[in-house]
Amino acid sequence: MFSGQHTRLRRLEESDAGEIFSHWNNYELRQYLPSPLPSSQQDLVEFVHAKDRLFRERNEFFFGIEERSAGRELIGIVNLESVSWISRHAFVGSFCIFKPSLRGKGFGKDAMLTLLDFAFNIIDLHVVALLVESYNQHAIRLYEDCCFQNCGTMRELVYRNGKRCDVTVMDVLKKDFIDRYGILPKGENVF
């Protein structure tokens, strides 16, 4: 587990598939995830098993997000994927807070800062990058608050709601994160 000020990141468990499933088939949320297609609960059980295997192999780090003050209730997901141990980089893949009532309250920023602290201060990556739909200004502001910088635009890369959309490429270097946030307190962090 890796703790931020308000959230904890933990490995997914098979029992999380039901909670993920209850949100995954909500198109409002799913449209921002890498696969906008609906899933079954069995698909998500297999997804959790596959992510656990990749975690053990150190190829991807997929975390469930919990609110620290609310026990083990899963409130979202976030991951580092396409990890390059030679170049010391990775990409943020899926990232979301499930319930609309929990968005805009700082849980997303806290979870992202905790993920970046893990990336830079635990597994010693040099750069973390991500892709975000250019129209998603709320997400872009959140990423900028976490030290990400705009690196450019991939034109018409995504097809959403009947039209082509540009994607903004963003990244953060370890030195920029450390200069702004340092090493976050570790608390109960156990790898």
C-alpha positions as CSV (number, residue, x, y, z in Angstrom):
1,M,0.0,0.0,0.0
2,F,1.1,3.5,-0.7
3,S,-0.5,6.3,1.2
4,G,-1.1,9.9,0.3
5,Q,-2.7,12.6,2.5
6,H,-6.3,11.5,1.6
7,T,-5.9,8.3,-0.4
8,R,-4.2,4.9,-0.4
9,L,-3.1,3.0,-3.5
10,R,-3.3,-0.8,-3.2
11,R,-3.0,-3.8,-5.5
12,L,-6.3,-4.9,-6.9
13,E,-8.0,-8.1,-5.5
14,E,-10.4,-10.4,-7.3
15,S,-13.2,-9.1,-4.9
16,D,-12.7,-5.6,-6.4
17,A,-14.1,-6.8,-9.8
18,G,-17.7,-6.3,-8.6
19,E,-17.1,-2.7,-7.5
20,I,-15.2,-1.9,-10.7
21,F,-18.0,-3.5,-12.7
22,S,-20.7,-1.4,-11.0
23,H,-19.0,1.7,-12.4
24,W,-17.3,0.4,-15.6
25,N,-20.4,0.1,-17.7
26,N,-21.3,3.8,-17.0
27,Y,-20.5,5.4,-20.3
28,E,-20.0,8.9,-18.8
29,L,-17.0,7.4,-16.9
30,R,-15.9,4.7,-19.4
31,Q,-15.6,7.1,-22.3
32,Y,-12.4,8.5,-20.8
33,L,-10.8,5.1,-20.2
34,P,-8.7,3.3,-22.8
35,S,-11.6,0.9,-23.7
36,P,-15.0,2.6,-24.1
37,L,-16.6,-0.8,-24.7
38,P,-18.8,-2.4,-22.0
39,S,-17.6,-5.4,-20.0
40,S,-19.0,-8.3,-18.0
41,Q,-18.2,-9.0,-14.4
42,Q,-16.3,-12.1,-15.5
43,D,-14.3,-9.9,-18.0
44,L,-13.3,-7.7,-15.0
45,V,-12.3,-10.7,-12.9
46,E,-10.0,-11.8,-15.7
47,F,-8.8,-8.2,-16.0
48,V,-7.9,-8.1,-12.3
49,H,-6.0,-11.4,-12.6
50,A,-4.1,-10.1,-15.7
51,K,-3.2,-6.9,-13.9
52,D,-2.0,-8.8,-10.9
53,R,0.3,-11.0,-13.1
54,L,1.7,-7.8,-14.8
55,F,2.3,-6.3,-11.4
56,R,4.2,-9.4,-10.2
57,E,6.3,-9.2,-13.4
58,R,6.9,-5.5,-12.8
59,N,5.6,-4.6,-16.3
60,E,2.6,-2.6,-15.1
61,F,1.5,-1.2,-11.7
62,F,-2.3,-1.1,-11.5
63,F,-3.7,0.2,-8.2
64,G,-7.0,0.6,-6.6
65,I,-7.6,3.9,-5.0
66,E,-9.1,4.0,-1.5
67,E,-10.1,7.0,0.6
68,R,-7.9,6.7,3.7
69,S,-10.6,7.7,6.2
70,A,-13.2,5.2,4.8
71,G,-11.6,1.8,5.2
72,R,-11.0,-0.4,2.1
73,E,-13.8,0.9,-0.2
74,L,-12.5,1.2,-3.7
75,I,-13.1,4.7,-5.0
76,G,-11.1,4.6,-8.2
77,I,-8.2,3.1,-10.2
78,V,-4.9,4.3,-11.6
79,N,-1.9,2.6,-13.2
80,L,1.6,3.0,-14.7
81,E,1.9,1.0,-17.9
82,S,4.5,0.5,-20.6
83,V,7.2,0.6,-18.0
84,S,10.7,0.8,-19.6
85,W,13.4,-0.3,-17.1
86,I,16.1,0.7,-19.5
87,S,14.9,4.3,-20.3
88,R,13.2,4.6,-16.8
89,H,9.9,5.8,-18.1
90,A,6.2,4.8,-18.0
91,F,2.8,6.0,-19.0
92,V,-0.3,6.7,-16.9
93,G,-3.0,4.5,-18.5
94,S,-6.3,4.3,-16.7
95,F,-7.1,6.9,-14.1
96,C,-10.5,7.7,-12.6
97,I,-12.5,8.4,-9.5
98,F,-15.6,6.3,-9.8
99,K,-18.4,8.3,-8.1
100,P,-19.2,11.8,-9.4
101,S,-19.8,12.9,-5.7
102,L,-16.2,12.2,-4.9
103,R,-14.8,14.1,-7.9
104,G,-13.5,17.7,-7.4
105,K,-12.6,17.0,-3.7
106,G,-8.9,16.4,-4.1
107,F,-8.9,12.6,-4.1
108,G,-7.7,12.5,-7.8
109,K,-4.9,14.9,-7.2
110,D,-3.8,13.1,-4.0
111,A,-3.9,9.7,-5.8
112,M,-1.9,11.1,-8.8
113,L,0.7,12.6,-6.5
114,T,1.0,9.3,-4.6
115,L,1.4,7.4,-7.9
116,L,4.1,9.9,-9.0
117,D,5.9,9.6,-5.6
118,F,5.8,5.8,-6.1
119,A,7.2,6.2,-9.7
120,F,10.0,8.6,-8.9
121,N,10.9,7.8,-5.3
122,I,10.2,4.1,-5.0
123,I,10.9,2.6,-8.4
124,D,13.2,5.4,-9.6
125,L,11.6,6.3,-13.0
126,H,12.9,9.4,-14.8
127,V,9.8,10.5,-16.6
128,V,6.1,9.7,-16.5
129,A,3.9,10.6,-19.5
130,L,0.2,10.4,-20.3
131,L,-2.3,11.1,-23.1
132,V,-5.5,13.0,-22.4
133,E,-8.3,14.2,-24.7
134,S,-7.7,17.8,-25.4
135,Y,-11.3,18.8,-24.6
136,N,-11.0,17.4,-21.1
137,Q,-9.8,20.6,-19.5
138,H,-10.7,19.5,-16.0
139,A,-8.2,16.6,-16.3
140,I,-5.5,18.7,-17.9
141,R,-5.7,21.3,-15.0
142,L,-5.4,18.4,-12.5
143,Y,-2.3,17.0,-14.3
144,E,-0.8,20.5,-14.5
145,D,-1.3,20.8,-10.7
146,C,0.7,17.6,-10.4
147,C,3.7,19.0,-12.5
148,F,2.8,17.5,-15.9
149,Q,3.6,19.8,-18.8
150,N,2.0,19.9,-22.2
151,C,4.4,18.3,-24.8
152,G,2.2,18.6,-27.8
153,T,-1.0,17.5,-29.6
154,M,-1.8,14.3,-31.5
155,R,-4.5,15.5,-33.9
156,E,-7.7,13.6,-34.2
157,L,-6.3,10.5,-32.5
158,V,-9.5,9.6,-30.6
159,Y,-13.0,8.9,-31.8
160,R,-15.6,9.9,-29.1
161,N,-19.3,10.6,-29.4
162,G,-19.4,10.6,-33.2
163,K,-16.4,12.9,-33.8
164,R,-12.6,12.9,-33.9
165,C,-10.8,14.5,-31.0
166,D,-7.3,15.7,-30.5
167,V,-5.2,14.3,-27.7
168,T,-2.8,16.3,-25.5
169,V,0.5,14.6,-24.7
170,M,1.8,15.5,-21.2
171,D,4.8,14.4,-19.1
172,V,6.6,15.1,-15.8
173,L,10.3,14.6,-15.1
174,K,11.5,13.3,-11.8
175,K,13.5,16.5,-11.1
176,D,10.4,18.7,-11.6
177,F,8.3,16.6,-9.3
178,I,11.1,16.5,-6.6
179,D,11.6,20.2,-6.9
180,R,7.9,20.9,-6.2
181,Y,6.9,18.1,-3.9
182,G,10.0,16.4,-2.6
183,I,9.7,12.9,-1.3
184,L,6.2,12.5,0.2
185,P,5.9,11.0,3.7
186,K,5.7,7.2,3.4
187,G,3.6,6.2,6.4
188,E,2.4,2.6,5.7
189,N,3.9,2.2,2.3
190,V,4.9,-1.4,1.7
191,F,6.0,-2.7,-1.7
